[in-house]
Amino acid sequence: MSAPEPVAVVGLDCRFPGARDAGEFWNLLMEGRDGTRRVPEERWEADRYMLADPAAPGEARPPGRSNTVRGGFIDDPDAFDPAFFGISPREAAAMDPQQRLLLQCSWRAIEDAAVAPEDLAGTDTGVFVGVMANEWAHLQLADYDGITARHGSGNGYFMGANRVSYHLDLKGPSLAVDTACSSSLVALHLASGALRAGDCDYALAGGTNLIMTPVLNIFYTQAGLSAPDGRCKPFSASADGIGRAEGVAVLVLRRLADALADRQPVYAVLRGTGVNQDGRSNGITAPNRWAQQQLIERVWRSAEVGADDIGFIEAHGTGTLLGDMMEAQALGHLTSGRSGGSVALGSVKSNFGHAEGAAGIAGVVKTVLALHHRTVPPSRFADDENPKLQLPDRRLSLLRSPMRLPSGTVHAAVSSFGMGGTNAHAVLSSPPRAVHRSGERVPGVFTVSARSARQLRPNLLAQADALARLPEDRLAQLCWTSNRVKSRLPHRVAVAAGDLASVVAGLRKAAERTHDEEGGVPRTAPTVAFAFTGQGAQHPGMAASWYASSPVYARLFDEIDEHLAGHLGLSVRDAVLAGDPGVHRTGLAQPALFAVGYAMAGALIDAGIRPAAVIGHSIGEFAAACAAGVLEAADAARLVARRGALMEALPDGGGMLAVPLPEAEVAALLTDPARLCVAAVNGPRSTVVAGGLDELALLRAALADRGVNARPLTVSHAFHSPLMRPAVEPFRHEGADVAAGAPSVPVFSTVYGRVMGGEERMDADYWAEQITAPVRFADAAAELFSSGVTHIVEIGPRAVLTPMLAQLRPADADPVSCLAAHPGERAPRHPLHHLLGQLWSAGADPTWDSLYPDADRVPRRLPPYVFDDSFRAWRSATAPEPAAPRLPAVDAAAARGPVADRADPCPPAPDGGSPHGVSEVTRRLVCRVGGHDPSAVRDRSRLAEDLGFDSIQVMELKTRIENELPELGSLPVEELLASLETVGDLARYLGERLLVPTAPTAPSAPEGPRT
């Protein structure tokens, strides 16, 4: 019999009494603290059900009474972030809080596995949940007249698992397990089996329990099982019964081989699990020592371990006299013959009580963390060991202080036994040692995203606080993980840096700038155009930080340098990086600018930022042509080198003058077109004149007399003027054999001042004409702005075009952001990283892997998402009262949910027939159906994604609209669904329908829930 395939625990999250997360849970255990407290007031009136005096031995207990007012309770069990999961407030209020806890815990556990939950959407990931309590249903469904469609999906054991699968779009097995106290360990057994059988590649295994009524307290008291002080004291001489507790935990499981192949962090390894039943014993609720013993023996044998291999045991350990004795005997049968010392024995129930449906998973989480930290926490009440259990003789010992685990592989065992006789057991081991050292120190981009503006700040601070405690050499790995896990939500902040301290400072600074107002959020990826800088932007050492911080840029710069060197007889790369002032010479300036633009664009494209259009200013058009697929790199390099050489060889004596006047006014002043001409039009009042130096001096003086301050440009020649004509024909001949392909994206030609037509090519004639033709940048840019681009990135060593584009940007059109890839001397140390962060913040989806070497593409755990906890919905348990008969509501579709209708603050609608009236009615009814705060509902709010409308709510909304606006008649379901993208879309549809008389329509049958 071979051992089962090992299963890795790669992620986890939990909430238990006294612990909001796994970190606090571990601290609670290590410090040996008590997590119990008095029954919170919002649960029930504890004193009302409390026995006035404890019953004497043998005396009958008064019915309907409990002997304790204590237990293990978590804080704010009803806190939830419904908007995060696209759930409307009214639906969330009808949901069992256990479903809410499981949703958030599952998301956080997946993130803890260094996986983006969105990456599991559509996969065969399984969900296995142990759940025992269903008290929310008893509280909600007793009021028959108040039951709505939402109460069906809000209650029921099955929905605990199905809700997670639905909202995370997980397509694998999805089931809830109720075997009483062993439920969640049985769920873990089923999950690991599904992984081994190939039913899924990831599995979520968890459990949940909430104490909402005193029912089980009363039952335990009546059965003689309840501890008066509400505390479990396992294996203690003072053990006197069960103290109830609650909590939630989810583990993320994966086949170990798959996790190791992906270099995923592993907490512990599940070596084997098993389940059996007591069968017929002393009573259906009494434990069966022999069944426990047989199960443990079988699981150990299956996992190929013996008593000598087990380092510690996490027992069921409820603290009942009979239960402790049966378990000690079953374990002792296996451990008493150990050759080494005693086996450490403990139970997490000593810290906060018996979590019932979540008890098994609580013990597993404790064991997993102990193996991860290689330390076993102490057992509370170990100083008061029950001598009747004979633990020393059975080679079992309670830990009075933490026990450090030895090096090498360590095994541990976990038990959980159900009240009805279903037993579960598991064997785990420490994870295999895996060291993933970072390569050379490289910069990174740390990304943080949130579903709402309100939650961005706490998530930024959570990441900053965690990073501040981590070693510096993990920077790139942490950044890569954040790009992989923390980058999908709409509200975003990116920090590019070369050291961890700078990332922490940047996150904290960003947190100070965030605010709660929900502004415009990018719905789709931005449409990016590249604008390539022309001559004049060159300077010694230009864009050297790109070469130092981007391996892709460096590789492309080296490649284009090789192409250019054969024509120039020197290395452009060496000249640029050495800070050679010779880059101002035209013969070197043009090739250098081309090389920088080519490599920058290539690095952005490699990072997933592909241009939707290109535009180039003069020499910048050559790199633009390469980015658009018009020219091959070798051909473009030859043309650029020849162009620069031809122009540099022309006689001196020419210059250029920037004139702050419209083109027409300037042209009227140019009397000799052979000596002076318009060389560039960069804006409505930004014209450049080129020509002879003497003629330019006269023009400048004349303009000064008119009060116009014209500025000479630092250039070597009169570019784009008739003085360039001697270079035209040689250059045309040079380009005659160059194949000019059709562009893959629109090219906005600054020769033509417009987008190039389908049959037009950037051939030899085009490049020859470009030498003397004016640069019509303003006209081409105007067309570019109207083409639908959302962002224009200037590609070049200095921000020259960016301020021009900002001036040209239409004020009455959709906003277009203008960014500079390298803002000159003000450029950040890691410009590509900074630019990708800006574009990602705007909605782009970069290929982050391109920034990091393989050694740094290693998943690391980061703090999971911090949810908004402002939503609350709870029902307190009250004693049942005889209910007076009540007539059914007149409007069944409009029956209120379990909380007050939050739509009441909406103002009453004016006349429904007016467009404004329809809009008000629509918003009011959407608020009423979904239970939304009116301030949170806008025209752009999407009904499904933002407001959580499902088919049931759509049909309720349809009924309410027809009742409110009877003149509409019956709304066709198909038309209504087609109009339901946003609240504004729906209002426009209804407004248009009111303006067109419609024949009565037969009511459509609503789509019912799946059964």
N, C-alpha and C positions, 0 to 999 in steps of 0.2 A: 504494500500500500504506500504510494508515494505521497509526499506532503502536498497540500494544495498550493496553487500558485500564490505567491505572496502579494498582498495588496497594501499599497502605501496610503497613509493618511497625509495628504498634502496641504490641507487647509482646515481651519476650524473657527468657529465663533460660538460664544455662549453668553447667557445671562443667568445668574443664579443669585440667591439672597446674599446681599453684601458684596456683590461683584457685578459690575456692568459689562465686563468683557473678559477675555481670557487672561489678560495681564492681571487684573484685579482678582480674578478667581485664583490664580496661582499664588498671589500674595496672601490671600485669605487662608489658603491651605498651609503655606509655609509658616505663617505666623500663628497658626492654630486658633484662629478667631472663631467666635460664635456668630453665625449669621441669622439667628432667630430673633424675633421681636413680637410685640403684641399685635393681635389682629388689627390691621388698619381700619379706620372708621368707615371708609368707603366700601369695605367688603360686606360686613354685616355688624349688627349690634352684638358684640361678643358677650357682654355680660348677660344679655337676655337668655342665652342658651347655656350659660355656665351653671354647673351643679352648685347649689348653695353649700352643701357639705359633701365631701367625698363619701362614697358608700363604704361601709365596713366590709371586711372579707366575708364573702358568702351572701351579702345583702344584695337584693335586687336593685338595679340602677334605675332611677326614674327615667321613663322614656322621653325622647326628644331633647335630651340634655347632653352636653359635652363636659369633659373634666378639665379642659384647658382653654386658655385665651391666647396662647402663643403658637408660633409656627415660623416657617421660613418663607418670607414674602419678598418678592422683588419690588423695586421702586417703579412707579409709573408704568404698570403693565399695559395700560391702554394708550400710551404714547405711540404715535404712528405717523408716517409720512405718506399719506395716500396719493398725493400728486406725483410723487416719485415713480410710483408704479402705475400711474394712469387710472387711479380709482377715484370715483367721485366721493365727496364727503358722506352722502347719504348711504352709499353702498358700504363704505368703510365702517360707518356706525352700526350697520346690520351684521358685519362680520364678527365672528368669534375672535376675541383678541389673540387667541392662540394662533390663528391664521396670520394675523398681522405680525406677531412676533416671529413666526417661521419665515415669512417673506423677507424681513429685514435681516434676520440671522443668516439665511441662505445666501443672500447677496454678499454680506460681509465675509462669510466663510469662503466663497468662491474667490473674492478679491484676495483673501489671505493666502490662497493657493497660488497667488501671482498669475491669476487668469482674469481676463475681463469677462464678466457675466455675459456680455453681448456675444462673445466668441462661442459660447455654448448654445446660443439660440439656434434652433433647428437641428441640433445634434441629438443623438440617442441617449443623452444623459438621463439617468434614472433618479427617482426621488422616493425615499423610503422613510416613513415617519412613524415613530411610536407615539401613541396618544391614548390616554385612558379617560380623561375627564371630558365631559360634554355638558358642563353646567351652564354655559352660555345659552344653549338651546333651551334648557329648562327655564331659565329666567325670561327668555324672549318669547317662546312659543306658547306659554300658558295663556297669553292674551290673544285668543283666537281672532277677535275682530281687528286686531292691529297687524295681522300677518300680511306681508306684501311679498312680491316675487323675489325681492332681495334676500328674504330670510332663508330661502331654499339654498342659495349658494353661500350664505353666510354661516351655515351650521352644518354639522355632520362630520364624523371622523374623516371620511374620504377626502373632504375638501382641504384638510390640512396639507396633504401631499399634492392634490390636484391644483390647488391655488398656486403653489410654487411652480409647478410644471407649466401652468397656463401663462402666468405673468412673465416668466423667464423664457418661455417658448421652448421647453425641454420635451423631447419626443420619446424618451425611453420609458421604462416601466415607472408607474406612479401609483403608490399605494400607501394606505395608512394601516397600521398594525395595532391591535388592541389585545394584548395578553396580560393586561393589568400591569403590575410593577416591572415585568420583564419586557414590556413592549418595545422600548427603544433599542435594547440589545438584540432582540429578535429582528428588528428592522436592520440593524447593522449586519446580522447574519445573512439576511436576504439580499442586502446590497452587495456584500462581498461575493455571494454566490452568483449574482447577476453579472458582475464583472468577470468572474472566472468563466462563466458560460458564454461570454461574448454578447450578452444582451445589451450591454452599454459599455462605453469607454470611460465615462466618469459616472460617479454615483454620489448623491447626497444622502447621508444617513443621519437621522436626527430624532429628537424627541421633544415634547413640550408638555407642560402641565401648569394649569392655573387653578388656584383655590378661590372660587367665587361664592360658594355657599358653605354653611356649616354641616352639610349632609354627611360627608365622610367622617368629619370629626365626631359627629353623633354616633355614626355606625361603629367607628373604632372604639369609642367609649363603651357602647353597649356590648361590644364583643370582648371587652377587657383588653384591648390592644393599644390604647392611647396612653401616652406618657403625660402625666399631669403638668409637667413643666414645658411641654411642647418640644422636647429635645430627644433625639435618638442618642443612645449611649451604648453603641455596639461593643459587645464582649466585655462590658464593665459590670462590676458587682452591683452597681446602682442602676443597671438597665431595668426599665419599667415600662417599656412600650414605645410606640411610634410617635414621632413628632412630624407632622406633615410639612411639606415644602413644595416650592414651585420653581420653574425655570424653563429654559429653552437652550438647546445646543444643536449644532449641525456640523458634521464632519464631511469633508470632501475626500472621496476615495478614488484611487486610480490603480491600475495594475502597476506593480513596482517597476517592472522592466520599462514600461512606457514613461513613467515619471523620471527615471534615471536617464533615459535616452534624451529627454527634453531638459535635463539638468534642473529639474524642478526641486525645490526644497521639500524634504520629507521629514515629518515629525516623528513618525514611528511606522512600524510595519505590522500588519495584521497577518499572523501566521496560520490561524485556524479558528473556526467558530463552530458551535453546535447548539442544537435545541432538542429538548425532549419533554416528556410529560410525566407527572407523578403517577398518573393512573389512579387506581383505587388505593387510598391511604386512610389515615385516621379520620380524615374529613376533607372536604373539598378545599377548605382554606388552610389546612394544616400542611406544613412542609414535609417532604419525604426524603430522609437522609440518603436512602439507597439510590433513588433516582438522581439526586444531585451527584453522588459519588460516581455513578456509572457515566453520567454525562461528562464530568470533568476528566475522568480517566480516558474516555473516548477521544475528547478534543486534544488532550495532551499527546495521545498516541498518534493522532492524525497529523499534529504539528511537529511530530518527531522530537518531542521534548519529554523529559522526566522531571521528577521532583528536584533533582540536583541542579537542573537548568533554570528553574524558576527563581528569580531574584526577589519578587514580592507579589503579593496577592491583594487585589482590590475586591473585598468581599461584598456580598449583598448586605450583610450587617445592619439589620434594622434596629437592633436593640430590644427585641422581645426575647424573653427567656427561652422559649421553645425554639424560636428561629435561630438564635445564636448557638444553641446547643447542637441542633441538627447540622448546621453548617460547619461548626468546629469538628464534629465527628466525621463528616464527609471529607473534609480537607485533611484531617489528621490521618485518615486511612492511607492517603497518598504520600503525605510529607513525613510521617513519623520515622520512616526508614532512610531519611536523607543521610548522606555521608558527611555533608558539611554542617554549618551552623543552622540556626532556625531561619525560617522564611518570614520576612516582614509581612504583617497582616494589618489591614486597615480598611476603613469604609468612609467615603466622603460624607455619608449621612451624619457622622458625628459633628460636622461643621455647620450644617444648616437643616438637616432633616431629610425625610424620605420624599423625593420628588416624583414618586409614583410613575407615571408614564415616561418621565424624563430621567428616572433614577439610573437606569442602565447606562445611558449615554453620559450622565454626569460622572459615573465611575470610569468610563472609558476616557473621557476628557482628562480626568485627573491622571490616569495611567499614561496617556499619550504625552502629557506635559512632563510627567516625571521622567519618562524615557528621553524626552527631548532635552530637559535640563540635567539629566543624569543625577537626579536627586529625588528621593522619596520623602514626601512631607510627613510630619509626625501625626500620630493619632490622638485626637482629643479623648480624654478619659483613660489614657493608657496607664496612668498612675493608680487606677482603681480597677485593675484587671480582675475578672471573675474567676476565682480559683476553681470553681466547679467545672469550668471548661477544660481544665488541664492542658492549657496551651503549651507550656514548656515540654510536656511529655509528647505532645504531638508535633514538636519542632516548629511551632508557630510563635511569633512574638509581636506584641504591639510596640510601635515606635514612640518613644518619649521625646525624641528630637529627630531632625532631618537626617536621613541616611544617604551618604554619597555612594553612587553606584560605581562599580569597578570599570576599568577600561574594557574594550571589546564588546561583543554582542551580549546584551542582557535581555532576558525574557521576563514577562509579567503575565499574570492571569487576572481575568475579571469575571465576576459572576453576577447574575441578576435572576431572581426567582419570582414568578408571578403568583398572585394570591390564588388563582384558580389552578395552579399546578404546572404552568408552562415555565420551564427552566431554560436559561441561556448561559453560555460560557464562551469566553474568547481568550486566545493566547496572542500576545503581542511581543514585539522585540524592538530593540533600539534600531535606528536607521543605519544603513551602511554609510561609512564615512566618505564624504565627497568634498573635495577642495576645489573650488573654482576661483583661481586667482585672477585678478584683473591684469590686463596687459599694461602697456605704457600708459601713463596718465594722459587721458584725452578728455576734452570738454564734453558736456552733454546739455540736453534741454530737459529740465524737470517740468512735468505737466501735471496740473491739477484741474479737475473739472467738477461741476456740481449741476444738479438738476435745476436749481433756482439760484438767483442772486443772493438770497438770504443765507444759503448754506455754503456759499463759496468761502466766506471768511473762516468759519470753524474748520472746514476741511483744509484750508491753507495752513492754519495754525497747528492742526494735528500733524500734518506732514512735517512742518518746520521743527516741532518739538521732537519728533522721532528722529529726524535726520541729524539733529544736533548731538545725538547720543551715539551715532554710528561712526565707524572708522572711515578716514578720508579716502582710503584706496578703493572704496566701493562706489565712488561717485558715478562713473559711467554705467555700472550695472544697475544702480538705483534709478538713474535717469531713464535707462532703457526700459526698466520695469514700469516706471510711471507712464512712459509713452504707450506701453502695451496694455496697462490695466486702468490708468486714470485719465484717459484722453477722450472718452466718447460722449460725455454729457455736454449740454449746450453752453453753460457759463464757464469760461476758461481763463486760466492764467498760466503763462509759461515763463520760466526763468532759465536763461542760458548762462552757463558759468563754467569755469575751469577748476573750481574747488568747492568742496562741500559747504564751507563757511559762507561763501557768496550765495549759494543756493538758499541756505537757511535765511540769510539776511534778505534776499530777494522775495522769498515767500512771505516773510513777516511784513515787509514793506508793502507788498501787494495786499495783504490782509487789512492794512490800515486804510488803503484806498477804496476797498470794496464797500458797497452800500446795499441796502435791502431792496431798493427799487428794481422792479422787473423792467429792464429796458428791452430794446430790440434784440432778439436772439437769432443767430444765423440758422435758417431752416435748411439751406442747401450749401454745398461746397462753393467757395468763391470762384468766379471766372477771372483768371489772371492773364494779363498781357505783359509782355516783356518790352521795355523801351531801352534801346542800346545807345549809350552815350557817344558823342562825337569828339572830334579833336578839340583840345583845350582842357580836357579833364586830366590829362597825364601829369604825373609828378614822380620824382625818384622814390623808389620803394613802394610804389602804389600797390594796394591790395595784398601786401606781404602777409597780413594776418590770415587771409584766406588760404594762402599756401601753407602756413604753419598749422592751421587748425582743421583743415578739410583735406583728408587724403584723396578724395575724388577730385577736388579742384586741383590739387598738386599733380595728380596723374594726368589730367587733361591738359594742364598748363605745360607739363613736360612733353606731352605728345605733340601739341601744336607748335611748341618751340622747335622740335625736331623738323617739322615741316618747313618752318620759316628759316631755320639756320642754313639750309641748303641754298637759299636764295639771298640771304643777307650776309653770309659769311661770318656771323657772330650769333651768340645766344641771347635772345630777348630775355629769357628767364634770368640768366646771370646778370644782365644789365639792370633789370628791374629790381631784383632782390638785393643787389649790391648798392642800390641807391644812386646809380650812375646818372648824373645830370644830363647826359646825352639823350635821355628819353624825350627831351623837348625838341630835338631835331626831327623834322618831318619824316625823314627816312626811317627813323626808329620809333617815333611817336605813334605813327599809324599801325605798324605791326604790333607794337606793345599793347595799344588799346584793343586791337582785334583779339589778341591772345587772352587778355584779361576777360573781355566780354564772352569769348567762346568758352573759356573754362568756367566762368561763373554760371552761365546759362546751363552748361552741361551738368554742373554740380547740383543745380536746382532741379533739373529734369531727372537726374538720378535719384534725387530725394523725393520724387513723386509730384513735384510742382511743374506740371507741363503747361506751356503757354497756350492760351486760346487764340492769341493773336500776337503779332510782333510789329514793332515800329523801330526804325533806326535813324539817327541823326548823322547824315553824311557818312563818314567812315564806319559808323555804327551799323549801317545797313548790311555790311558783309557778315558780321556775327549774327545779325537778325536772319539773314538768308540761310546760314547754317542751321540755326535753331528751327527754321521753318522747313528744313529739308530740301531747300533749293540748291545749295552748293555743298559739295563734299569738302571736308576739312583741308585736304591737300590742295584742291583747286583754289579755295578761298585764300589759303596762305600764300600761294604763288601770286594771285591777283593783288593782294594787299601789299606784299613786298614790292612788286613792280610799281604799283600806284605810288607808294611813298617815295621810291627812288626817282621816278619820273618827275614828281612835284618838287622834290628837293633839288633836282638838277636845274630847275628853272631859275632865271635871273632874279636877284633880289630887287627890291624897289616896290613891292606891293604890300598892302596892309588891309585891315578891316576895321570898321567903325560901327559900334552899337548905337543906334538912334532910337530914343523912346517916343516914336511917332508911328502912326499907321503907315502901311506900305504905300498907299496911294499918295499921301503927302510927301513921303520921301522920294518916290519915283518922280514926282513933279519937279524936284530940285536937281535931278540928274540930267544934265544937258548933253553929256558926251557918253553914250552907252558903251563906246569902245574902251573907255578909260575908267568909268564908274558904273556900277550896277547893283541892284538888290541881290544880295548873296544868300540871305536867309530871312524867313518870316517866322519868328518864334512866338508871336502873340499879337493881339490887336494893336498894341502900342510897343512892339518890340521888333524892330527891323534892323538887319545888319547889311551894311554897304561894304563892297570890296572894290579895290582898284589901286591906282597909283598913289604913292605916299603924298605927292604934292597936291593932287586933286582932293585927297581925303582931308588934308590940312585946311584947304580952302573951304570945303564943305563944313568942316567942324567950326571954323570961324563964323561962317554965315549962320549956322544954327545957333551959335552962342549969341549972335546979335539978336536973334529972336527969343532968347531966353531958354533955349533948349540945350541941355548938357549932354552932348554926345561923348561916348567913351571909347578910346582906341583899345583894340584887343591885342594881346601879346601873341602874335603869329609871325611866321616867317614869310608868308606869301599871301597874295590876294586870292584865297580859295573861292571857288564857285563864281569865278568872273572870267571875262574874255582873256585875261592874262594867263589862264590855265590852258588855252587852246593848243599850244605846242605839245601837250601831253596826251591830247585826246586820241589821235589816230594811232600812235604807238600802243596806247593802252587797249584800244579797240582790237588791234591785231593780237595783243597778248591774250585777250579773252575769247578769241574766235573759236578755239577748240574746246572751250569749257561747256560742258553740258549743264544747262539750267533746267532743273526739274520743276514740276508743278508743286507749289507750296502745299504742305500738309495742313497749314493753318492760314487764316487770312493775313496778308502782308499789307500794312498801311504804308504806302510808298510816300516818302518825303520828296521824291522827284515829281510825282504827279499830284501830291496833296490829297490823296484819296486811297481807298482800298484798291488793290490791283484786280483787274478783271480776270475772268476764268481763262482767257486765251493769252493774256499778257505774261511775259516771262522776264526774269532778271538776267538777260543774256548780255552778250558783248556790247550791243548797241545801248542797252540800258545803263551799263556801268560807264560807258564812254560819255553818255549824255549827263550822267550824274556829276562829272567833274566840273562842268561849267554851269549846270542848271542851278537855280536858287533852291535852297532847302525849305520846302513848304511844310515845315513842321506843324504850324498852327492849324492849317487846313486838315492835314492828315490826323492830327490829334483830335480835332473836333469830330471827325467821323469815328475815330476810335471810341471816344466817349459815348457816342450814340449807338455803339454796336452791342451794348449789353454787358460789357466787362464790369466787374466790381472792384478790381484791384489792378493797378499798374505798378510793376516793379522795375525801377531803373537799374539796368545792368551796366555797371561801369565802376571806375575807381573813385568817383566823387559824385555828389548829388548836384548835377548840373541841370538835368531835365526835370527833376522832381519839383523844384519851385516853379518852373515854367508850366508844368502840367497843373499844378495847384491853381495858377492864375487862369488857365484855360478851362478848368472844370466848370461845367454849366451849373448855375445856382438853382435852376428850376427842375433839374433832373434827379434821378436816383443818385445818391452819393457814391462816389468812386474814391477809394483810398489810394493814395500815391505813396509808395515806399521806395526807399533807396537801398539796394543791396549792400552798398558800401558808402556811407556818408562821409568819405574823405577822412580827414584827421579826427573827426568826431566818432568814427566807427567804433563799435564795441570790439573787445578783444576777440570775440568769436562770432564774426558777422553772419556766417551762414546759419549757425545755430540760433542766433537772435532773430534772423529773418524768418526761419521756419517756425519759430515760436509765435511770431506775429501773425503769420498766415494761418497756422493751426488755430490760434485764438479767434480768427475770423471764420473758422469753419472748414479749413482745408484738412486733408488727410495725408500728411507726408508719409513717405516710406522711411520710417525712423531708423530701420536697420542700417541704412547707408551711412549713418553718422558714427557707427560703432564697429570696432573690429569684433571678430567672432568671440574672442575671449571675454568680451564685455557684454555679450548678448546672453546673460545669465539671469534668470528670474530671482528676485530678492523680495522678501516679504516687506510690505509697506502697511501702515495703518489703514484699516478698511474705512469705508465711507461713513461720514457723520451725518445721520439723518435729521431732518427737521422733526422735533418732538412736540410741536405746538398743538397738534390735533389731539383731542381727547374724546373718547366715547366709552362710557361704562354704565353698567346697571348694578345697583347694590341689591343684595339679597334681603328680602323682607319676608316676614311670616305670611303665608297665604291667608287672605281674607275672603269671606264669601262674596262673590261678585254679583252685583245687581245685573239683571238682564239688560241687554243693550241692543238697540236696533242697528242693523248694518249701515255703514256710511252711504250717503246718497251717491257720491262719486267714488266708486271703488278704485278707479285708476289714480285718483288724487289722494288716496289714503296716505297719511303721513308715516314716515319711518319712525325708528325708535328714538330719534332726537327731535328737538324742535326744528321746524322748517326754517332753515337759515336764509331762505329767499325773502322772508317778510320785509327786510329793510329796503328791498327794491321799490322804487317809487311806482305808484300806479301809472299805467300807461295812458297817454292821451289817445285821441281818436285813432283806432286801429287802421283806418283807411289811409292815413298819411304815411309817407315813407319813414318819417321820424317816429310815428306811432308804432309802426310795424317793428322797427328796430328795438324800441323800448319793450314791447310785448315779448319779442323773441328773447331778449336778455333776461327779462323777469321770469319767463317760463323755464329757460335753461337753468337759471339759479335755483328755481323751486324744485325742479326734477332732480338736479344733481346735488342740491344742498350746498351750493357754493356761496361764498361771500361775494356780493356784487362787485366789490372793488377788484376782485381777481378775475373777472370775466370781461374780456375785451372782444372787439370785432375780429381780431386776428387769432383768438383762442380756438384751437382745434378741438372739436367735440370729443373725438376718440382719444387722441394722444394726450391732450392737455387737461381735458375735463372728465375723462374716464367714462364716456358714454358707451354702453354696450347695447345689444339688440333690445333688451328689456326696457332700458331707459329711453331708447329711441321711440319705441312704441308708446310709452307713457307720454313722451313729449308730443308725439303726433296727436294723441287723444286730447291733451291739454290745449294744443293750438287750435284744433277743430272746435273745442268748446268755447275758447276765448274769441275766435274769429270765425263765427259760423258762416259768414259770407264766402269763405274759401271752399265750402263744401268738404267732401271727404278727400283727403290728400292721398294721391297715389304713392304707395310705399317706394316704388322704384325711383320716382322723381325725387322724393324726399331724401332717400339715401344718397342719390347723386348730388344733392345740394348740401350735404352735411360735413363738408371739409372743415369750415370754420363757422363761428357764430355769424360773422358778417355775410358769408355766402348764403346761409339759411335765411337771414333777414332779407337779402336781396331777392331770393327766390320767392319768398312769401309776398314781398312788395310787388314784384312783377305779376304774380298770379292774381293779386287783388285788382290789378289794372286791366286784366283780360277776363271777360265773362267766361265761366267754365260750366259745362254741363255737369250735373251731379254724377259722381263717380261711385261705383260700387265699392264698398269698403273692402280693403285687402286683408287677407288673413295674416295676422302677425306671425312672425317666425318665433316658435316656441323654444324653450330651452332644450338642450340635448338630453335625451333620456336613454 
